[in-house]
Amino acid sequence: MRKHIANIKLEDEDNEINLTPMLDVVFIMLIFFIVTASFLRETGLDTNRPDQDQPQVLQDEEGAILVIIDETDDIWIDNRIIDVRAVRANIERLHAEDPDRPVVVQTATTSTAATLVAVMDASRQADVYDISIASAN
């Protein structure tokens, strides 16, 4: 009986699995999938940045509709705090008084992007497409 158990142990030691061909196949498959993968370009907000070579021409924004978003995401128009649902009506009213007035949105550095997007959407719903964004330092 002891002789039989010793033979089994020897057979187990002789039968080792060689993993090199499996790793080669996995590596070739990885290269295949990387090469054949299609890379998608994700879209975001379209912004028009001024060229660095051209001198910036500052527009006269004295008569602009100024919308201020402060650090706590409060929206100020005409020195009054406005609810986000009332931004469209206020911009429509101010734009009706003078249709040539652009909208300037001044944001604090700690304000959220959701509030900025909500103000920009409200401006576009009010048929105002001349929107500028400024950052308060």
C-alpha beads as a LAMMPS data file, in Angstrom:
LAMMPS data file: protein, C-alpha beads

137 atoms
136 bonds

1 atom types
1 bond types

-500.0 500.0 xlo xhi
-500.0 500.0 ylo yhi
-500.0 500.0 zlo zhi

Masses

1 110.0

Atoms # bond

1 1 1 0.000 0.000 0.000
2 1 1 2.813 2.383 0.769
3 1 1 4.291 1.801 -2.610
4 1 1 1.044 2.775 -4.291
5 1 1 0.777 6.093 -2.363
6 1 1 4.355 6.953 -3.279
7 1 1 3.567 6.425 -6.985
8 1 1 0.596 8.812 -6.774
9 1 1 2.755 11.558 -5.278
10 1 1 5.286 11.177 -8.059
11 1 1 2.581 11.397 -10.720
12 1 1 1.254 14.642 -9.149
13 1 1 4.679 16.225 -9.249
14 1 1 5.204 15.264 -12.892
15 1 1 1.881 16.771 -14.053
16 1 1 2.389 20.551 -13.854
17 1 1 0.316 22.944 -15.949
18 1 1 2.323 25.224 -18.208
19 1 1 0.637 28.657 -18.173
20 1 1 2.863 30.315 -20.772
21 1 1 0.677 29.481 -23.831
22 1 1 -2.447 30.668 -21.990
23 1 1 -0.786 33.977 -21.088
24 1 1 0.320 34.390 -24.699
25 1 1 -3.252 33.924 -25.919
26 1 1 -4.631 36.386 -23.347
27 1 1 -1.990 38.956 -24.291
28 1 1 -2.770 38.598 -28.010
29 1 1 -6.515 38.973 -27.305
30 1 1 -5.823 42.104 -25.237
31 1 1 -3.826 43.633 -28.085
32 1 1 -6.590 42.717 -30.549
33 1 1 -9.319 44.391 -28.492
34 1 1 -7.263 47.521 -27.876
35 1 1 -6.483 47.922 -31.572
36 1 1 -10.027 47.254 -32.787
37 1 1 -11.813 49.321 -30.120
38 1 1 -13.617 52.381 -31.394
39 1 1 -12.845 55.488 -29.434
40 1 1 -15.794 57.801 -28.839
41 1 1 -15.507 61.501 -28.297
42 1 1 -17.803 62.680 -25.556
43 1 1 -19.545 65.977 -26.071
44 1 1 -19.828 68.701 -23.477
45 1 1 -20.736 72.342 -23.405
46 1 1 -19.547 74.273 -26.429
47 1 1 -17.503 77.294 -25.461
48 1 1 -15.983 79.984 -27.615
49 1 1 -12.632 80.979 -26.227
50 1 1 -10.800 84.008 -27.541
51 1 1 -7.564 83.398 -29.402
52 1 1 -4.436 84.197 -27.426
53 1 1 -2.760 85.929 -30.386
54 1 1 -5.516 88.461 -30.956
55 1 1 -5.926 91.390 -28.579
56 1 1 -9.151 91.198 -26.652
57 1 1 -11.678 93.872 -27.422
58 1 1 -13.629 94.705 -24.319
59 1 1 -17.284 95.324 -24.953
60 1 1 -19.166 97.988 -23.123
61 1 1 -21.241 95.939 -20.695
62 1 1 -22.685 98.936 -18.866
63 1 1 -26.187 98.315 -20.141
64 1 1 -26.020 94.554 -19.806
65 1 1 -28.430 92.432 -17.846
66 1 1 -26.199 91.376 -14.954
67 1 1 -26.986 88.065 -13.252
68 1 1 -24.803 87.316 -10.232
69 1 1 -24.443 83.842 -8.742
70 1 1 -22.786 84.079 -5.322
71 1 1 -20.959 81.514 -3.190
72 1 1 -24.182 80.054 -1.769
73 1 1 -25.767 79.707 -5.258
74 1 1 -28.133 82.627 -4.666
75 1 1 -29.089 84.388 -7.904
76 1 1 -29.082 88.199 -7.901
77 1 1 -30.746 90.357 -10.572
78 1 1 -31.158 94.121 -10.039
79 1 1 -29.826 93.858 -6.477
80 1 1 -32.552 91.371 -5.520
81 1 1 -32.307 87.664 -4.765
82 1 1 -34.299 85.784 -7.390
83 1 1 -35.507 82.186 -7.274
84 1 1 -34.167 80.025 -10.094
85 1 1 -37.733 79.583 -11.401
86 1 1 -38.156 83.363 -11.750
87 1 1 -34.934 83.990 -13.687
88 1 1 -36.611 83.558 -17.068
89 1 1 -39.396 86.036 -16.292
90 1 1 -36.944 88.657 -15.006
91 1 1 -34.667 88.296 -18.015
92 1 1 -37.660 88.481 -20.380
93 1 1 -38.834 91.673 -18.661
94 1 1 -35.393 93.317 -18.792
95 1 1 -34.806 92.145 -22.355
96 1 1 -38.191 93.546 -23.466
97 1 1 -37.154 96.985 -22.206
98 1 1 -34.019 96.959 -24.395
99 1 1 -33.601 94.033 -26.831
100 1 1 -29.960 94.905 -27.555
101 1 1 -28.849 94.242 -23.975
102 1 1 -26.707 91.136 -23.566
103 1 1 -26.839 88.897 -20.498
104 1 1 -23.713 88.718 -18.356
105 1 1 -23.623 85.921 -15.791
106 1 1 -21.064 86.564 -13.064
107 1 1 -20.308 83.463 -11.002
108 1 1 -18.392 83.006 -7.787
109 1 1 -15.562 80.502 -7.858
110 1 1 -17.372 78.246 -5.377
111 1 1 -20.777 78.285 -7.071
112 1 1 -22.030 75.097 -8.701
113 1 1 -22.254 74.425 -12.400
114 1 1 -25.896 73.348 -12.050
115 1 1 -26.933 76.874 -11.086
116 1 1 -24.961 78.351 -13.981
117 1 1 -26.575 75.952 -16.448
118 1 1 -30.031 76.716 -15.023
119 1 1 -29.465 80.472 -15.517
120 1 1 -28.147 79.952 -19.049
121 1 1 -31.124 77.727 -19.927
122 1 1 -33.521 80.334 -18.565
123 1 1 -31.794 83.015 -20.656
124 1 1 -32.088 80.935 -23.804
125 1 1 -35.739 80.185 -23.058
126 1 1 -36.238 83.942 -22.821
127 1 1 -34.886 84.200 -26.413
128 1 1 -31.624 85.832 -25.327
129 1 1 -28.654 84.199 -27.035
130 1 1 -25.988 86.823 -26.352
131 1 1 -24.779 85.396 -23.034
132 1 1 -21.373 86.071 -21.487
133 1 1 -19.906 84.319 -18.466
134 1 1 -17.624 86.126 -16.033
135 1 1 -15.865 84.795 -12.969
136 1 1 -15.711 86.857 -9.802
137 1 1 -12.270 86.769 -8.203

Bonds

1 1 1 2
2 1 2 3
3 1 3 4
4 1 4 5
5 1 5 6
6 1 6 7
7 1 7 8
8 1 8 9
9 1 9 10
10 1 10 11
11 1 11 12
12 1 12 13
13 1 13 14
14 1 14 15
15 1 15 16
16 1 16 17
17 1 17 18
18 1 18 19
19 1 19 20
20 1 20 21
21 1 21 22
22 1 22 23
23 1 23 24
24 1 24 25
25 1 25 26
26 1 26 27
27 1 27 28
28 1 28 29
29 1 29 30
30 1 30 31
31 1 31 32
32 1 32 33
33 1 33 34
34 1 34 35
35 1 35 36
36 1 36 37
37 1 37 38
38 1 38 39
39 1 39 40
40 1 40 41
41 1 41 42
42 1 42 43
43 1 43 44
44 1 44 45
45 1 45 46
46 1 46 47
47 1 47 48
48 1 48 49
49 1 49 50
50 1 50 51
51 1 51 52
52 1 52 53
53 1 53 54
54 1 54 55
55 1 55 56
56 1 56 57
57 1 57 58
58 1 58 59
59 1 59 60
60 1 60 61
61 1 61 62
62 1 62 63
63 1 63 64
64 1 64 65
65 1 65 66
66 1 66 67
67 1 67 68
68 1 68 69
69 1 69 70
70 1 70 71
71 1 71 72
72 1 72 73
73 1 73 74
74 1 74 75
75 1 75 76
76 1 76 77
77 1 77 78
78 1 78 79
79 1 79 80
80 1 80 81
81 1 81 82
82 1 82 83
83 1 83 84
84 1 84 85
85 1 85 86
86 1 86 87
87 1 87 88
88 1 88 89
89 1 89 90
90 1 90 91
91 1 91 92
92 1 92 93
93 1 93 94
94 1 94 95
95 1 95 96
96 1 96 97
97 1 97 98
98 1 98 99
99 1 99 100
100 1 100 101
101 1 101 102
102 1 102 103
103 1 103 104
104 1 104 105
105 1 105 106
106 1 106 107
107 1 107 108
108 1 108 109
109 1 109 110
110 1 110 111
111 1 111 112
112 1 112 113
113 1 113 114
114 1 114 115
115 1 115 116
116 1 116 117
117 1 117 118
118 1 118 119
119 1 119 120
120 1 120 121
121 1 121 122
122 1 122 123
123 1 123 124
124 1 124 125
125 1 125 126
126 1 126 127
127 1 127 128
128 1 128 129
129 1 129 130
130 1 130 131
131 1 131 132
132 1 132 133
133 1 133 134
134 1 134 135
135 1 135 136
136 1 136 137
